[in-house]
Amino acid sequence: MLGLVMETPELFARLLDDARHYDPTAHTRGLLAPYREVLLLQRAKYMSYEQIAATLTRHGLKVSPAGVGVYCRRTFDKAEIERMRRHVSAEAATGAAPRATAPPSVLPPLPTTTVTATPGKRGPKIARDNY
């Protein structure tokens, strides 16, 4: 017990030094970035994070499903994945082999919807418990 008490200030100092010098982005900064287009295509084809991680691990890139999920959520928005899905389905319909890289100019634009407000008409009522 005495050895543990003597070591506590040193341990605390070492842990504090490690915490001060920790860079949270150091271990994930460049691991998946070179494979951005591959991951986008896999997400467009509805592959789960677990399936993507298993595929990358099979090819020698050790990554966890949680790491793939964090990267995909940070990098891709839903609109970009939907554009790639439309691009992949259009290529499948024409019989062409899907390409991993599709230039942004080739991807079709997202459909735009316009919401027109009726003048003088109020929106929905909010349910309240204190009436």
C-alpha positions in Angstrom: 0.0 0.0 0.0 2.9 2.4 0.8 4.3 1.9 -2.8 0.9 3.0 -4.2 0.8 6.1 -2.1 4.4 7.1 -3.1 3.7 6.6 -6.8 0.4 8.6 -6.9 1.9 12.1 -7.4 4.3 10.8 -10.1 1.4 8.9 -11.8 -0.8 12.0 -11.6 2.0 14.2 -13.2 2.5 11.7 -16.0 -1.2 11.4 -16.7 -1.6 15.1 -16.7 1.3 15.6 -19.1 -0.2 13.0 -21.4 -3.6 14.7 -21.3 -2.0 18.1 -22.1 -0.1 16.7 -25.1 -3.0 14.6 -26.5 -4.1 15.4 -30.0 -7.6 13.9 -30.6 -7.3 14.1 -34.4 -3.8 12.6 -34.6 -4.9 9.0 -35.0 -7.8 9.5 -37.4 -6.5 12.4 -39.5 -5.4 10.6 -42.6 -6.4 7.0 -42.2 -9.7 7.0 -44.2 -9.3 10.3 -46.1 -7.5 8.6 -49.1 -10.5 6.3 -49.5 -13.2 9.0 -49.4 -14.7 8.1 -52.8 -14.7 4.4 -52.0 -16.5 5.0 -48.7 -19.0 7.3 -50.5 -19.8 4.6 -53.0 -20.1 1.9 -50.4 -22.5 4.1 -48.4 -24.5 4.9 -51.6 -24.9 1.1 -52.0 -26.3 0.9 -48.5 -23.3 -0.9 -46.9 -23.4 -0.7 -43.2 -20.4 0.6 -41.2 -19.7 -3.0 -40.0 -19.6 -4.2 -43.6 -17.3 -1.4 -44.7 -15.0 -2.0 -41.8 -14.9 -5.7 -42.6 -14.0 -5.0 -46.2 -11.3 -2.5 -45.3 -9.9 -5.0 -42.7 -9.9 -7.7 -45.3 -7.7 -5.5 -47.5 -5.2 -4.8 -44.7 -6.6 -1.5 -43.3 -7.5 -2.0 -39.7 -10.4 0.1 -38.8 -13.4 -0.3 -36.5 -17.1 0.1 -37.5 -17.3 3.0 -35.1 -14.4 4.7 -36.8 -16.0 4.3 -40.2 -19.2 5.7 -38.8 -17.6 8.8 -37.3 -15.7 9.4 -40.5 -18.8 9.0 -42.7 -21.0 11.2 -40.5 -18.3 14.0 -40.5 -17.5 13.8 -44.2 -20.7 13.0 -46.1 -24.0 14.7 -45.8 -27.2 12.9 -46.8 -27.6 14.9 -50.0 -24.2 13.8 -51.2 -25.0 10.1 -50.6 -28.3 10.5 -52.3 -26.6 12.1 -55.4 -24.2 9.2 -55.6 -27.1 6.7 -55.2 -28.9 8.3 -58.1 -25.7 8.3 -60.1 -25.1 4.6 -59.4 -28.7 3.6 -60.2 -28.5 5.6 -63.5 -25.3 3.8 -64.4 -26.9 0.4 -63.5 -29.9 1.2 -65.7 -27.7 2.0 -68.7 -25.6 -1.1 -68.2 -22.4 0.7 -67.5 -20.2 -0.5 -64.7 -20.4 1.9 -61.7 -17.2 4.0 -61.2 -15.8 4.6 -57.8 -15.1 8.3 -58.6 -17.8 10.5 -60.1 -16.9 14.1 -60.7 -19.3 16.5 -59.0 -20.3 17.9 -62.3 -21.6 14.5 -63.5 -23.8 14.0 -60.5 -27.3 15.2 -61.0 -28.5 18.1 -58.9 -30.9 17.4 -56.0 -34.5 18.0 -56.7 -35.7 21.3 -55.3 -39.0 21.7 -53.6 -40.6 25.0 -53.0 -43.0 25.6 -50.1 -45.6 28.2 -50.8 -47.2 29.7 -47.8 -50.9 30.7 -48.0 -51.3 34.3 -46.9 -53.5 34.6 -43.8 -53.4 30.9 -42.9 -51.8 30.0 -39.7 -49.6 26.9 -39.1 -50.5 23.9 -36.9 -51.4 24.4 -33.3 -49.0 23.3 -30.7 -50.4 20.8 -28.2 -50.2 22.2 -24.7 -50.9 20.7 -21.3 -51.4 23.9 -19.5 -54.6 25.3 -21.0 
